[in-house]
Amino acid sequence: MISLHFKNTYFFLVLTLFFSLISCGQNKKPNTETNSTQISTFSSEEIETGAQQTALYLEILENKNIAIVANQTSVIFKINSENSEGKDHEINYTHLVDHLLGLNIAVKKVFSPEHGFRGEADASEKVENGIDLKTGLPIISLYGNNKKPGKEQLAGIELVVFDIQDVGVRFYTYISTLHYIMEACAEQNIPVVVLDRPNPNGHYIDGPTLELAYKSFVGMHPVPLVYGMTIGEYAQMINGEGWLKNNVKCNLTVIPLKNYTHQSTYHLPIRPSPNLPNDKAINLYPSLGFFEGTTINAGRGTENQFQQYGAPFFPKSEFSYLPQPNFGSKHPKHEGKWCFGVNLINTKRLSHVNLEYLIDAYQKTPENEIFFGSTFTVHAGNKLLEQQLKERKTIQEIQNSWKPKIEAFKKVRQKYLLYE
């Protein structure tokens, strides 16, 4: 294991990257071309992702046939002190696949998670296998019926690199993809290298803990909704807690972050999935993600996904919006119908799961409207939250019911932390 503990004795300067351009290409969709954008602030103590620190893992990859688990966020950043126009702090980034191929690493195939290799598919949309037009590499989807690589798909592969930006929320499916990659590789005796990335919601732990009776691809492990770990730390927990099938152990190496603590503020320069367009949406996602299992629209079909919520059957209010098909949501809830609701764009940064939104939406839903959808319990991770809403429990009562399992989880979590 490479450097299991990076301990910092002081708080690092906040890294805030503001981009004028998130990605290039048609329709503003991200691709793997090298891009350049401007940021307004820069810290000399910048956080470095695992992927950026090539020297720490290049030797491990050399002379091996490699598969990479990647999407549009799997990039290596390079900050130049001055760009061609004389403006400070231009950022260039290159996709990890292109970077490794340029170093003559034998990348043989790419595995892609939910939303695909380019990050353009809707949530729950089937992603097909294909060929990457730029590199000619085969792309194998790990979403849909093929969530776990089969023996034949790993044939000839000597090492798998996992590099995907997570957002630290249990029902965000990239950690489920991580689980299946580790499990498949453990069964075939193939080492896995995880290139760690910051968790933008890593500054707190909160929410209901999943009960294994409600295990699914949107929640596979008995962890709180917000678990406060990077994806590298989480990989160690999957391995150490025996969560892989038949208690197999993955030969795991984590390439750690530099200049990171769990209290670090980190701006994601590339949206991690189509409906998380900015920092505000990512911060609100743990609280508004419950609506995925209800009849409430959480901003899909607008430009403010996960920054507002509403429904046509809510009482009329000053704030309303019209969900329409767009990038990331071909058929949003209540498509073409005016939704009345709540605008959260100007809310302060959250450090807890805010139940006000869920309770407010439930109480605004008429009795003849169905609030709970078929996936609410798997998003919540238990049946209790639905019962608590129906019984009109207070926020404090619901939060108190979470505390014992959160405290137990913190003791488990502590064993696998790489950062303060």
C-alpha positions as a printed NumPy array, in Angstrom:
array([[  0.   ,   0.   ,   0.   ],
       [  1.362,   3.399,  -0.922],
       [  1.253,   5.96 ,   1.886],
       [ -1.779,   4.983,   3.922],
       [ -1.687,   8.11 ,   6.102],
       [ -1.347,  11.687,   4.965],
       [ -1.665,  13.769,   8.145],
       [ -1.799,  17.559,   7.933],
       [ -1.13 ,  19.734,  10.964],
       [ -2.938,  22.782,   9.757],
       [ -5.893,  23.701,   7.624],
       [ -4.956,  24.139,   4.024],
       [ -6.072,  27.156,   2.092],
       [ -9.396,  26.686,   0.432],
       [ -9.043,  25.66 ,  -3.171],
       [-11.755,  27.225,  -5.26 ],
       [-11.634,  26.753,  -8.981],
       [-14.043,  28.774, -11.084],
       [-14.14 ,  27.814, -14.727],
       [-15.487,  29.897, -17.536],
       [-15.742,  26.787, -19.643],
       [-16.489,  23.327, -18.204],
       [-15.877,  21.313, -21.318],
       [-15.386,  21.69 , -25.028],
       [-17.131,  19.995, -27.904],
       [-20.586,  20.202, -29.367],
       [-23.562,  21.016, -27.123],
       [-21.108,  21.763, -24.282],
       [-20.724,  18.08 , -23.547],
       [-17.494,  17.02 , -21.865],
       [-14.963,  15.056, -23.843],
       [-11.436,  13.834, -23.42 ],
       [ -9.733,  16.517, -25.49 ],
       [ -7.223,  18.704, -23.672],
       [ -9.093,  21.782, -22.456],
       [ -8.101,  25.18 , -21.089],
       [-10.16 ,  27.407, -18.8  ],
       [ -9.634,  30.263, -16.386],
       [ -9.918,  30.256, -12.605],
       [-10.236,  33.301, -10.392],
       [ -8.247,  32.075,  -7.39 ],
       [ -5.355,  29.729,  -6.848],
       [ -3.612,  28.327,  -3.784],
       [  0.049,  27.395,  -3.769],
       [ -1.042,  24.548,  -1.497],
       [ -3.35 ,  23.16 ,  -4.178],
       [ -4.916,  19.757,  -3.725],
       [ -3.364,  17.203,  -6.026],
       [ -5.44 ,  14.225,  -7.066],
       [ -4.006,  10.737,  -7.197],
       [ -4.08 ,  10.861, -10.993],
       [ -1.915,  13.994, -11.072],
       [  0.874,  12.292,  -9.144],
       [  1.983,  10.084, -12.009],
       [  5.342,   9.305, -10.42 ],
       [  3.606,   7.426,  -7.6  ],
       [  1.956,   4.858,  -9.86 ],
       [  3.67 ,   4.82 , -13.25 ],
       [  6.111,   2.091, -12.246],
       [  3.21 ,  -0.099, -11.072],
       [  1.584,   0.158, -14.512],
       [  4.635,  -0.306, -16.718],
       [  4.928,  -3.509, -18.756],
       [  1.383,  -4.594, -17.885],
       [ -1.84 ,  -4.845, -19.868],
       [ -4.113,  -2.261, -18.243],
       [ -7.867,  -1.687, -18.057],
       [ -9.149,   1.666, -16.812],
       [-12.455,   2.369, -15.075],
       [-13.142,   5.948, -16.084],
       [-15.588,   8.614, -17.195],
       [-15.407,  12.279, -18.154],
       [-13.995,  13.232, -14.724],
       [-10.921,  11.01 , -15.087],
       [ -8.561,  13.827, -15.986],
       [ -5.149,  15.138, -15.019],
       [ -4.981,  18.853, -14.269],
       [ -2.007,  21.083, -14.986],
       [ -1.991,  24.669, -13.791],
       [  0.175,  27.087, -15.781],
       [  1.3  ,  30.261, -14.078],
       [  0.596,  32.295, -17.208],
       [ -1.3  ,  31.552, -20.39 ],
       [ -0.737,  32.777, -23.928],
       [ -2.791,  35.936, -23.288],
       [ -0.79 ,  36.876, -20.225],
       [ -3.597,  35.98 , -17.803],
       [ -2.694,  34.129, -14.632],
       [ -3.531,  30.565, -13.704],
       [ -4.733,  28.845, -16.821],
       [ -5.73 ,  25.223, -16.251],
       [ -5.254,  22.516, -18.833],
       [ -6.462,  18.99 , -18.407],
       [ -5.899,  15.74 , -20.245],
       [ -7.904,  12.57 , -19.895],
       [ -6.128,   9.841, -17.938],
       [ -6.494,   7.408, -20.842],
       [ -4.763,   9.813, -23.243],
       [ -2.102,  10.598, -20.656],
       [ -1.186,   6.96 , -20.06 ],
       [ -1.208,   6.095, -23.739],
       [  1.174,   8.995, -24.273],
       [  3.487,   7.39 , -21.722],
       [  3.373,   4.109, -23.658],
       [  1.291,   2.332, -21.009],
       [ -0.517,  -0.629, -22.562],
       [ -4.127,   0.446, -21.989],
       [ -6.251,  -2.297, -23.545],
       [ -9.832,  -1.315, -22.666],
       [-11.999,   1.072, -20.694],
       [-14.845,   0.173, -18.343],
       [-17.464,   2.913, -18.013],
       [-19.959,   3.473, -15.131],
       [-23.49 ,   4.883, -15.092],
       [-23.789,   7.827, -17.543],
       [-21.092,   6.337, -19.786],
       [-17.482,   7.092, -20.643],
       [-18.288,  10.623, -21.792],
       [-20.855,  11.22 , -19.029],
       [-23.728,  11.97 , -21.392],
       [-26.338,   9.32 , -20.512],
       [-29.349,   9.993, -18.296],
       [-29.638,   8.443, -14.852],
       [-30.841,   4.821, -15.182],
       [-30.387,   4.968, -18.964],
       [-28.861,   1.853, -20.514],
       [-25.317,   2.502, -21.687],
       [-24.098,   0.451, -24.637],
       [-20.661,  -1.   , -25.256],
       [-18.7  ,   0.661, -28.026],
       [-15.389,   1.959, -29.346],
       [-13.775,   5.21 , -28.265],
       [-13.43 ,   7.22 , -31.46 ],
       [-10.299,   9.035, -30.327],
       [ -8.203,   6.076, -29.151],
       [ -9.917,   3.089, -30.772],
       [-10.133,   1.385, -27.377],
       [-13.105,  -0.869, -26.601],
       [-15.529,   0.667, -24.102],
       [-17.364,  -1.827, -21.885],
       [-20.381,  -0.532, -19.988],
       [-20.745,  -1.445, -16.319],
       [-24.304,  -0.187, -16.135],
       [-27.453,  -2.079, -16.988],
       [-27.306,  -5.867, -17.043],
       [-23.499,  -5.961, -16.911],
       [-22.571,  -4.255, -13.639],
       [-19.727,  -6.617, -12.795],
       [-16.988,  -7.468, -15.323],
       [-17.021, -11.101, -16.345],
       [-14.008, -13.384, -16.547],
       [-13.901, -13.041, -20.331],
       [-13.984,  -9.228, -20.099],
       [-10.937,  -9.291, -17.822],
       [ -9.047, -11.879, -19.873],
       [ -5.495, -10.728, -20.556],
       [ -5.763,  -7.787, -18.155],
       [ -2.976,  -7.658, -15.567],
       [ -4.052,  -4.573, -13.607],
       [ -7.133,  -2.348, -13.346],
       [ -6.955,   1.395, -12.622],
       [-10.046,   3.024, -11.072],
       [-10.271,   6.817, -11.407],
       [-13.729,   8.363, -11.053],
       [-14.857,  11.494,  -9.209],
       [-17.358,  10.587,  -6.475],
       [-19.592,  12.963,  -4.484],
       [-19.748,  11.037,  -1.2  ],
       [-23.417,   9.998,  -1.185],
       [-24.548,   6.396,  -0.723],
       [-27.057,   6.294,  -3.578],
       [-24.564,   7.75 ,  -6.07 ],
       [-23.705,   4.588,  -7.988],
       [-19.986,   5.008,  -8.619],
       [-19.158,   3.324,  -5.292],
       [-21.284,   0.353,  -6.37 ],
       [-19.243,   0.144,  -9.563],
       [-16.117,   0.27 ,  -7.402],
       [-17.441,  -2.655,  -5.353],
       [-18.048,  -4.835,  -8.393],
       [-14.675,  -3.971,  -9.94 ],
       [-12.871,  -4.931,  -6.741],
       [-14.897,  -8.13 ,  -6.419],
       [-14.339,  -9.227, -10.032],
       [-10.622,  -8.481,  -9.83 ],
       [-10.248, -10.285,  -6.507],
       [-11.83 , -13.384,  -8.048],
       [ -9.386, -13.241, -10.982],
       [ -6.331, -12.26 ,  -8.902],
       [ -5.974,  -8.934, -10.71 ],
       [ -4.608,  -5.983,  -8.686],
       [ -6.602,  -2.74 ,  -8.516],
       [ -5.112,   0.752,  -8.239],
       [ -7.496,   3.491,  -7.075],
       [ -6.402,   7.031,  -7.928],
       [ -7.979,   9.013,  -5.119],
       [-10.007,  12.191,  -5.6  ],
       [-11.472,  14.683,  -3.086],
       [-14.978,  14.196,  -1.719],
       [-16.914,  17.495,  -2.062],
       [-19.277,  16.252,   0.666],
       [-16.479,  14.81 ,   2.791],
       [-16.853,  17.36 ,   5.602],
       [-19.716,  15.603,   7.416],
       [-21.462,  12.296,   8.129],
       [-25.245,  12.181,   8.281],
       [-28.447,  10.501,   7.169],
       [-30.062,   7.094,   7.551],
       [-27.814,   4.03 ,   7.499],
       [-28.655,   1.396,   4.916],
       [-30.244,  -1.827,   6.182],
       [-29.064,  -4.767,   4.088],
       [-32.658,  -5.841,   3.425],
       [-32.819,  -2.784,   1.12 ],
       [-29.503,  -3.399,  -0.598],
       [-29.437,  -2.465,  -4.296],
       [-27.176,  -0.839,  -6.867],
       [-28.143,   2.537,  -5.359],
       [-26.899,   1.355,  -1.979],
       [-24.841,  -1.777,  -1.336],
       [-23.228,  -1.203,   2.057],
       [-24.382,  -0.487,   5.639],
       [-23.231,   3.131,   5.667],
       [-24.987,   6.442,   6.362],
       [-26.317,   8.39 ,   3.4  ],
       [-23.347,  10.789,   3.647],
       [-20.28 ,   8.882,   4.812],
       [-17.445,  11.43 ,   4.806],
       [-14.773,   9.411,   2.975],
       [-12.883,   9.735,  -0.269],
       [-13.341,   6.969,  -2.804],
       [ -9.881,   5.644,  -1.94 ],
       [-10.749,   5.415,   1.738],
       [-14.06 ,   3.814,   0.835],
       [-12.281,   1.174,  -1.262],
       [-10.193,   0.243,   1.776],
       [-13.371,  -0.087,   3.845],
       [-15.014,  -2.367,   1.27 ],
       [-11.953,  -4.586,   1.403],
       [-11.37 ,  -4.456,   5.146],
       [-14.971,  -5.041,   6.224],
       [-15.36 ,  -8.163,   4.098],
       [-18.145,  -6.752,   1.955],
       [-16.995,  -8.459,  -1.233],
       [-18.76 , -11.7  ,  -2.166],
       [-17.477, -14.741,  -0.29 ],
       [-15.247, -12.386,   1.7  ],
       [-12.656, -12.284,  -1.079],
       [ -9.901,  -9.686,  -0.691],
       [ -8.798,  -7.385,  -3.458],
       [ -5.116,  -6.65 ,  -4.034],
       [ -5.661,  -2.926,  -3.563],
       [ -3.358,   0.079,  -3.851],
       [ -4.62 ,   3.605,  -3.192],
       [ -2.681,   6.547,  -4.617],
       [ -3.504,   9.244,  -2.045],
       [ -4.307,  12.901,  -2.398],
       [ -1.838,  15.622,  -1.555],
       [ -2.761,  18.697,   0.518],
       [ -6.24 ,  17.402,   1.395],
       [ -8.256,  17.115,   4.598],
       [-11.9  ,  16.158,   5.011],
       [-12.648,  19.814,   5.746],
       [-11.116,  20.982,   2.463],
       [-13.424,  22.805,   0.085],
       [-12.993,  21.503,  -3.428],
       [-14.597,  22.814,  -6.596],
       [-15.349,  20.149,  -9.202],
       [-14.321,  21.613, -12.56 ],
       [-16.182,  18.915, -14.514],
       [-19.697,  17.847, -13.621],
       [-19.53 ,  14.311, -12.182],
       [-22.817,  13.366, -13.848],
       [-25.258,  15.163, -16.163],
       [-27.59 ,  16.405, -13.427],
       [-24.972,  17.706, -10.996],
       [-23.892,  20.819, -12.9  ],
       [-22.194,  22.805, -10.135],
       [-21.044,  22.953,  -6.512],
       [-24.464,  24.008,  -5.215],
       [-26.187,  21.008,  -6.779],
       [-23.517,  18.66 ,  -5.4  ],
       [-23.931,  20.093,  -1.901],
       [-27.749,  19.837,  -2.028],
       [-27.764,  16.394,  -3.627],
       [-27.78 ,  14.382,  -0.359],
       [-30.876,  16.285,   0.811],
       [-32.738,  16.416,  -2.51 ],
       [-31.728,  12.975,  -3.75 ],
       [-34.568,  11.458,  -1.708],
       [-36.916,  12.94 ,  -4.316],
       [-35.59 ,  10.435,  -6.862],
       [-37.83 ,   7.91 ,  -5.148],
       [-40.911,  10.153,  -5.127],
       [-43.204,  11.94 ,  -7.567],
       [-41.471,  15.264,  -6.856],
       [-39.306,  16.906,  -9.505],
       [-35.89 ,  17.965,  -8.127],
       [-34.975,  20.281, -10.995],
       [-34.387,  17.685, -13.692],
       [-35.352,  19.106, -17.056],
       [-34.107,  22.57 , -16.076],
       [-30.702,  24.24 , -15.818],
       [-30.914,  24.126, -11.999],
       [-30.915,  20.405, -11.317],
       [-30.884,  19.564,  -7.592],
       [-31.175,  23.234,  -6.711],
       [-34.973,  23.397,  -6.622],
       [-37.946,  21.112,  -6.197],
       [-41.602,  21.233,  -7.062],
       [-44.667,  19.591,  -8.562],
       [-47.79 ,  20.679, -10.47 ],
       [-49.964,  19.685,  -7.505],
       [-48.142,  21.889,  -4.991],
       [-50.002,  25.055,  -3.909],
       [-49.419,  27.861,  -6.392],
       [-46.498,  30.067,  -5.432],
       [-44.354,  32.853,  -6.822],
       [-41.678,  30.37 ,  -7.853],
       [-42.494,  28.001, -10.697],
       [-40.621,  26.221, -13.485],
       [-41.307,  24.085, -16.532],
       [-39.369,  20.799, -16.835],
       [-38.401,  20.118, -20.446],
       [-36.137,  17.494, -22.06 ],
       [-32.494,  18.562, -21.889],
       [-28.96 ,  17.26 , -21.529],
       [-29.144,  14.595, -18.827],
       [-32.919,  14.265, -18.697],
       [-34.762,  13.162, -21.8  ],
       [-38.052,  12.713, -19.934],
       [-38.047,  14.571, -16.605],
       [-40.841,  14.166, -14.084],
       [-43.84 ,  16.35 , -14.944],
       [-42.415,  17.101, -18.364],
       [-44.156,  20.083, -19.947],
       [-46.137,  20.907, -16.787],
       [-45.613,  23.967, -14.639],
       [-44.232,  22.999, -11.253],
       [-44.681,  25.193,  -8.204],
       [-42.046,  24.818,  -5.538],
       [-38.948,  26.091,  -3.789],
       [-35.796,  27.674,  -5.202],
       [-32.646,  26.745,  -3.231],
       [-29.987,  28.405,  -5.373],
       [-29.127,  30.985,  -2.706],
       [-29.001,  28.633,   0.29 ],
       [-25.856,  28.438,   2.412],
       [-23.499,  25.475,   2.145],
       [-24.906,  22.509,   4.053],
       [-23.033,  20.386,   6.561],
       [-25.964,  18.072,   7.272],
       [-28.801,  16.314,   5.481],
       [-31.603,  18.89 ,   5.48 ],
       [-34.962,  17.181,   6.042],
       [-36.949,  20.404,   5.705],
       [-37.262,  19.927,   1.953],
       [-38.532,  16.358,   2.153],
       [-41.033,  17.122,   4.904],
       [-42.225,  20.273,   3.138],
       [-42.811,  18.391,  -0.13 ],
       [-44.62 ,  15.542,   1.613],
       [-46.943,  17.943,   3.42 ],
       [-47.676,  19.863,   0.212],
       [-48.699,  16.711,  -1.643],
       [-52.5  ,  16.249,  -1.691],
       [-53.849,  13.019,  -0.241],
       [-55.055,  11.86 ,  -3.652],
       [-51.536,  12.172,  -5.073],
       [-49.003,   9.398,  -4.585],
       [-45.849,  10.812,  -2.99 ],
       [-43.723,   7.689,  -2.541],
       [-42.399,   5.882,  -5.585],
       [-41.198,   2.314,  -5.859],
       [-37.567,   3.224,  -5.129],
       [-37.99 ,   5.464,  -2.096],
       [-37.005,   2.759,   0.383],
       [-33.842,   1.836,  -1.532],
       [-32.845,   5.495,  -1.725],
       [-33.507,   5.925,   1.999],
       [-31.915,   2.569,   2.76 ],
       [-34.749,   1.546,   5.054],
       [-38.517,   1.517,   5.463],
       [-38.447,   3.64 ,   8.596],
       [-38.058,   7.039,   6.932],
       [-41.257,   6.557,   4.936],
       [-43.096,   5.581,   8.114],
       [-41.689,   8.586,   9.963],
       [-42.946,  10.956,   7.272],
       [-46.381,   9.367,   7.321],
       [-46.463,   9.666,  11.114],
       [-45.482,  13.35 ,  10.89 ],
       [-42.368,  12.894,  12.977],
       [-40.337,  16.04 ,  13.602],
       [-36.918,  16.66 ,  12.089],
       [-35.348,  16.189,  15.503],
       [-37.098,  12.868,  16.043],
       [-35.958,  11.562,  12.677],
       [-32.391,  12.757,  13.193],
       [-32.27 ,  11.171,  16.639],
       [-33.188,   7.825,  15.096],
       [-30.087,   8.06 ,  12.886],
       [-27.563,   8.807,  15.643],
       [-26.787,   5.33 ,  17.087],
       [-25.868,   3.837,  13.706],
       [-23.943,   6.943,  12.675],
       [-21.819,   6.7  ,  15.829],
       [-21.201,   2.989,  15.212],
       [-20.202,   3.733,  11.619],
       [-17.727,   6.4  ,  12.689],
       [-15.769,   3.755,  14.6  ],
       [-15.628,   1.55 ,  11.503],
       [-14.742,   4.492,   9.262],
       [-11.848,   5.565,  11.461],
       [ -9.879,   2.42 ,  10.583],
       [ -9.68 ,   3.344,   6.914],
       [ -9.058,   7.088,   6.895],
       [ -6.086,   8.417,   4.971],
       [ -6.643,  12.082,   5.84 ],
       [ -7.581,  14.179,   8.868]])
